[in-house]
């Protein structure tokens, strides 16, 4: 597999819109040609070489191309947006919209990621080893359709509205979430191994949410159905006993989702 390395050189006073950093766009190009690919900064377009030292040529196809971003790029947005194949490794933190609308391939972020990561994702793997911010795997504002496929893994915490409008795919969060996790989901799976603050599964009409820690404020529109132990979703295992709820019954005449809540960490429910 061919490898292209992008070493940040600075000039990030304004954030850079870099949706062109994908294996799809780099495939079949030399390092010199990649350096000439344009990105937006404010009202103007500039070549990638203004911001990165580019080394290595793209592969014969997106599938044969790996991009290594060698450093922190929190002022770079939209890396990997819409990619269909190949791999991107970010050796540090990155900005907003990483992996938005991606349909295939793999993105690994070794640090943190900004808001809207994996937005309306259709396929592939997005692995954020650190923390991420609001709207992970969710729908754009004004849209009802969030993530439809693929897998997102977060090694740390996410914040608000994880998986908003989600209808497929999987989100696995090793840490904690805050408000409105799984709001309006109608399909797919969200597993949070840590704690959630409030309004988990609000307005959900399908899909499954698992909370392995404590829910500080439980959403009132759910009904207890059963208690199950050691639940598993293909290769995703959730050990221990879980209270199984269905809801949200605050949404009349629509389908209901399933919410599993750790028995040991939610004795008051």
N, C-alpha and C positions, 0 to 999 in steps of 0.2 A: 504494500500500500504506500502511495506517495504521501509525503508529509510537507506541509507548508507551515513555516513558523512566522508568526507576527510578533515582533518585539516592540512594545509601546515606546515611543520617543517623545511623548508629551504633546503640547499644543491642544489641551483639552479645557480651555477656559470656558467654552460653551460645550454642551453635550453633543455627541456625534451620533447621528442616526445611521447605523451600519447594518441594515438588513441584507446588504450585498455580501456580508461575510458568511458564506455558506459553501459547503463542498460542491453544490450544484453550480455556483458561479465560478468557483476556482478550477473546476475540472477542465482539462485540456489547455490550460494557460500556463505560461512561463512565469517566473517570479517577477519579471519586468512588467508583463501584462497585468498580473494581479495588482501590482503597485499602482497601476493606472485606473483601476476600478474606482468609480466615484461614490462618495458618501456625502450626506448632507451635514452641514454644521451651520446652524442658524439659517439664513436665507440663501446660502450659496452651497454649491457642490465642489468638493475638492478630492483629489486622488488619495487613495489609502496610504500611499508613500509619504503623505504629509504627516501621518500619525504613527506609522509603523515602519520598522526595518523588516523588509520582506525577504525571506530565504526559502528556497525550495520551490519546485514546480508542482502544479496540480497533477492528479492522476488522469488516466484515460476516461474515467467516469466519476460521478459523485461518489459512488460506492467504493471506489479505489482511492479516495482522497481524505486525508486527515488534516485538520487545521489545528495548530497549537498556538494559542494566544499566551505568550510567555510573560505574564505579569498581571498586576491589578488593573482593571479597566472599568471602574465604577461610573465613569463618565461616557461610556460607550453603551448605547441602547441597541436592542433588536438583533443581537448576534444570533445567527441560526434561524431567523424567522422564515418559515415556510420551507425549510430544508426537507428533502425527501430521502436522503441516503448519506452514507459517510459518517465521519466523526469529527466533533469539535471538542478539544480539551482546553479549558481556561484555567491557567495556573495562577489563580487568585480570585478576586471578586469581580462581579460584572454588574452592569446597570439594568434598567427596566426592560421588559418584554423579551428576555432571552428565551429562545425556543418557541416564541409565539407562532401558532398555526403550523408548527412542524408536523410533517406527515410520516417521517421515517428517519432512520439513522440514530445517532447517539450524541448527546451533549453532556459533558461532565464539567461541573464548576467546582473547583477545589475550595473556593471561599464562599462568600455570600452572594446573593442575587437580589436585584431590586424588585419592585412590584410588577405585577402582571406576567410573571414567568409562566411559560407554557400555556398562555392564553389561547383558548379555542384549539388546543392541540388535537391532532387527528391520529397520530401514530408515533412510533419511536420511543426512545428513552431519554428523559431529562433527569440527571442526577445532580442535585445541589448538595454538596457535602456540608456546607455551613447553614446559615439561616436565610430565610427569604421574607419578603414583605407581603403586602396585601394582594388579594385577587389571584392567588396561585391557581392555575388551571381553570379560570373562570371565563365568563362571557364578557365581550366588550360592552361598554355602557350603551344602552339602547337595544341590545340583543338579548334574547332569551336562551341562546344555545351556547353553552360553554364547551368544555373538553368532551370529545366524542370517542377518543381512542388513545392508545399508548399508555405509558407509565411514567409517573413523576415520583421521584424519591428525594426526600429532604432529610439530611442528617441531623439538623437542628430544629429550630422553631419556625413556624409560619405565623402570620398575624391574623388579619381579618378576611372573611369571605372566601375561604378556601373552597375551590370547586363550585363557585356560584353558577347555577344553571347547567351543571354537568349532566351529560346523558350517557357517557361511556368512558371506558378507560379506568385507570387506577391511580390513586394518590396515596403515598405512604409517607407519613411524617413521624420521625423518631422522637421529636420533642413535643412542644406544646402549641396550641392555637388559642386565639382569643375569641372574637365575636363572629357569629353568623357562619360558622363552619358548615358547609353543605347546604347553604340556603338555595332553595328552589331546585335542588337536584331531582332528576327524574330517571337516572340510571347510573351505572358505574359503581365504583367502590372507593371509599375514603377510609383509611386506617390511621388513627392518631394514637400513638403509643403513650403519649404524655397526657397532660390536662387540657381541658377546654373551659373557657370562662362562661359563655352563655349563648343561648339561641342556637344550639346545635340542631341542624336539620329543619330549621324553620321553613315552612311552605314546601317541604319535599313531597313529591308525588310518586317516587320510585327510587331505585338504587339502594345502596347499603352504606351505612356509616358505623365504624367501630371506634369506641373511645376506651383506651386502656387505662387511663388515669381518672381523675375526678372531674365531673362537670359541676362548676360552682353554682350556676343557675340553670335549672333544667327547663326545657321548652314545654309549656303546659299542654300542647295538643297531641300528646303521645299516650298510648295505652300499653300496659304491660301484657305480653302474650305468654311468655315462657322464660325458663332459665336453661341455658345451654352451656356446655363445657368444651373447651379446646376446639373452637371453631376454626375452619380453614377454608381459604378461597384459592384453589389451585396451589401455587407455591407460597402463599402468604398464610402463615400460621399465627393464630392469636390464642395463646395458652391461658388457662384459668377459666373461671366461671363468669358468664355474662348474662345480664338481664336483657331479654329481647323485647323491644318495643316496636309498635307500628304507628305510623303517623305521616304527615301532620294532619290531624283531624280538624284543624282550624281551616283547612281547605276543603270545602264541601264538594261532593260528587266528583271526586278525582281519585286516581290510584294512590296507594300509600307505599311509603318506603319502609325500610327496616333499620332500626337503630339498636346496636348492641352496646351495652354499657357495663364496664367492669363491676362485678358484685363487690369485690374486696374494697374498691376505692369509692363506692357509692352506696354505702349501707343504708342511707336515709331514704333512698328511692323505693 
